Amino acid sequence: MVLAFVLWVLGIASVVYFGAYAFIIGLNNSFTYFWLLLGVVLSAAGTASRMCHNGRLHLPKAVSVALIVCVILFLGAFGVAESAIIKNAVQKPEKNADYIVVLGARVNGTRVTLNLKYRLDVALDYLNENEGTKVVVSGGQGKGEEITEAKAMSDYLVQNGIKSDRIILEDRSKNTNENLKFSAELIGSKEKKTVIVSNDFHIYRAKCIAKKIGYTDVSGASAKTKPITIPNSFVREAFAVIKYKIFNQI
C-alpha cells in the first residue's frame, strides 16, 4: 500500500507540474508532454501495485523480474547522466580565457529571452573580471526572430558596457554543434583557452561536444535557469545526454 500511495502522489505531482508549466511557459517544446505521460504511467503503476497487494492482479514472476531490471537499468543510466550534468553545472570556469563563447537561445523579436539574459549576465561578469578575454556570441536567426541571436546578444553586451571590438558575431548556427564549430572557425584555433557560457543544465553536454569537435582547453560558465523550467530542463537534458552517449547524436 505504501508503494501505491507514493506512486499516486508522484503521478499527481507530475500532472500538476505539467499543468503549471503549460500555464506559465506554454507548450513550447514536445518534451513538456513527458510530465503528463509520466503522471499517467505512475498513477497506473500505483493502481497496479495496489491490485497486486490485494490479490486482484497476479503478474508472472518473469514479468515482475523483467520490470524491476528495466527500472533499475533506467534509473542507473539516468542517475549517472544527471550527476554529470549537476557536477558540471556547479563548477567554476577557468580564469583569463582567450575567448568565451556564449551559446544562443531564443530571441523574442529583437529582445533576449530570460534564459538568454541569464547567459549574457554571466558573460558580462566574466568579461568585466577578465579584461583580456574576447567573446563570441553564437546563434543564427530562427522562426519568430526578427534578428539573429548573435546580433541580439551583441546589442545587449554593448548596452551593458562591453566594447564592440571585444565581440565577435557568429550568426549562422542552428544548434550547439554548429555554435561551437562555427565559433572555432572565427577564433581561428581550437587550442585557445575557451569558456562556454550556457544555462547550468546544458554545460556538460556542450563541453562534451566541444571536446569531440577538437577544443583542447575548454571549461564552462553556468548561468541559472528560470525556476519553473528547472525540472523540465534537467530531466530533458539527462535524456539528451543518454542519447548523445549511445547514438552520438546531439
N, C-alpha and C positions, 0 to 999 in steps of 0.2 A: 504493500500500500504506500509506503514512503516513496519508493521509486516512482510509482504512478503519479503521486502528488507533485514531486519535483519536476517530472516531465511536463505535467499540465501547467505548472507555474512558468516554466521556461517557454513553453509554447505560447502562452498568453502574452508573456513579456515580448516575445519576438514579433507577434502580430501587432501589439501596441507600438513597438518601435517602428515597424513598417508604416503604420498609420501616421505617427508623429513626423517621420521623415518625409513622407509624401505630402503632408500638410505644410510643413515648414520649408522644405527644399524643393519638393516636386519630384516627379518620377523622371529624373534627368539621366538615369542610366538603368540598363536592364537588370543589373545585379541587385538593385533595390528589392526586386520581387523575391530574391532569395529569402528575405526575412519572413515574408508571407508563407512561402513554401515550407521554410523551417518550422514555423509555428504550427502548420497543419500536420507535418510529419511528427513533431514532438507530441502534439496532442493525441494523435492516433497511436503513437507508441505508448503513451500513458494509459490510454484505454485498453490496449492490448495487454499491457503489463497487469492491469487490474483484473482483466478477464482470466489471465493465466493464474493469478493468485487465487481467484475464486473458483478455479477449476472448470470454467466455461470455455476455455481455449487451451488446446494442447498442441505445442509445437514439437515436431520430431527433434531428437537430440542433435542430429546432424545439422539441422537448420539453425538451432539455437547456437551451436558452436560456431557455425559459419558467420552468423550475425555478430557474435561477440568478437571474433577475429577481425572482421571487416571494420568494426567500430574502433578497435584498438589500433589497427594499422592507420586508419584515417586520423585519429586523434594524435597518434605519434608523429605522422608527417606534418599535420597542421601545427602541432606544438613546436617542432623543430623550425619550421618556416617562421612562425610568429616570434619565436625567441630571437632569431636572427634579425628580423625586422625591428623589434624593440631595442635590441642591443645597439644597432647602428643608428637608431633614432635618437639615442641619448648621448652618443659620442660627440666630442668636440672636434671641430675642423683643425687642420694644421694651420699655423700662423704663417704670414708672409708668403702666401701663394703668388705665383706669377699671374694666374688667372682664376677667377671664379666664373662658373657657368651657371646661370640662372635658367632653369628649365621652365618653359612656358606652360601656361594654363589658360583656361577660357577667359575671354575678354567680352564684356557687355558693351557692344558698340565700340567705343573708344576707351572705356574705363576698365581698369583691372578689377577682377572679382576679389572677394575677401581672401580666399586661399592664395591667390597670386600676390596680393598685397602682403600677406604674411611672408612669402618668399622674398619679396623685394625689400621688406624691412630688415630681414636678416642680412641680405646683401648690403644694404646701407650701413648697418653696424660694422660688418666686416670691412668694407671699403674705407670707412672712417678710421678704423683701428689699424689698417694695413695700407698705408698711403701709396705704396709701390705696386699694389695689385690692380690689374685691369679686370673688366667684367665683360663677359659675353652674354648678351640677352638673347635667348634662343626660342623661337616659335614663329610659325607661319600664320597665315590667315585662314580661319575656319568659318564654318557656317554661322551666320548671325554676327560676325565680327566685321566692323567697318574698316579696321586697320589691322596690320599684323600684330601678333602678340609681342614680338620684338620691339616694334615701334611704341606700343603702349607702355611696355616696361621701361624703355629708354626715356620716354617722356616723364614717367614717374620718378626715375632716378635723378634726372636733370632738375626737375621741380624741387627735389629734396637735397640739392646742393652738390651732386656729383658732376664733375666737368665732362663735357661730351667727348673730349679726347681720351677719356678712360673707358669709354663704352664702345663695344663692337656689336653690331647688329647681325644676327643670323636669322633670316626671315623666310627660310624655305621649309623648315622641318615640320613634320606632322605627328611625330611620336618620339619617344625617348631615344631610341636608337639613332634616328636622324638628328635629334638635338645634339647628341654627343659626337656623331660622325661629322656633321657639317661644322660644328664648333671647332673641332680639331683641325679641320681644313683651314679655317680662318686664323686660328692660332699659329698654324704652321708647324706644329710639332706635338706629338703625343707624350713627350718626355718632360714637358713643363710641369711644375708643381701646380696642380689644379684642384680646386674645391668645387664640388657640385652642390648647388643650392636647390632644395625641393622641400615639399612638406614631409614631416617626420616619417610617415608610413612608407614613403617612396624611396628613401635614401638607399636602403640596402640593395634593391634591385637595380637602381640607377648606377651604383658603384659596380655591381656585377657586370652590367652591360658595358660600362666604360672600360673595365679591365679586359673584357672579351674583345673590344674594338682595338685595344692596344695601349691605352693610357697606362703609364708606368708609375705615376706618383699621384694618386688621387685620394681625396678624403671627402667627407660630406658635411654640410652645414644644414641642420634641420630647422625648418620653420614649423610652427604649430599648425594645427588643423582646427577648423570650425567645430566646436564641441559636439553638435548634433550629428555630425558626419563621422566622428571618430570610430564607433563600432563598425559602420559600413566600410569605411576606408581601410581599416586594419584587417578586417576579415577578408574583404575582396583582394587585398594585396597578398595575403597568405596564399590564396588560390592562385594568384598570378605568379608568385614565386615558385610554387609547386609545378605549375605548367611550364615555367621557364626552365626549371632544373630537369624536368623529364623530357620535354619536347623541344627545348631550346627555342621557344617562341616567346616574344615579348608580351 
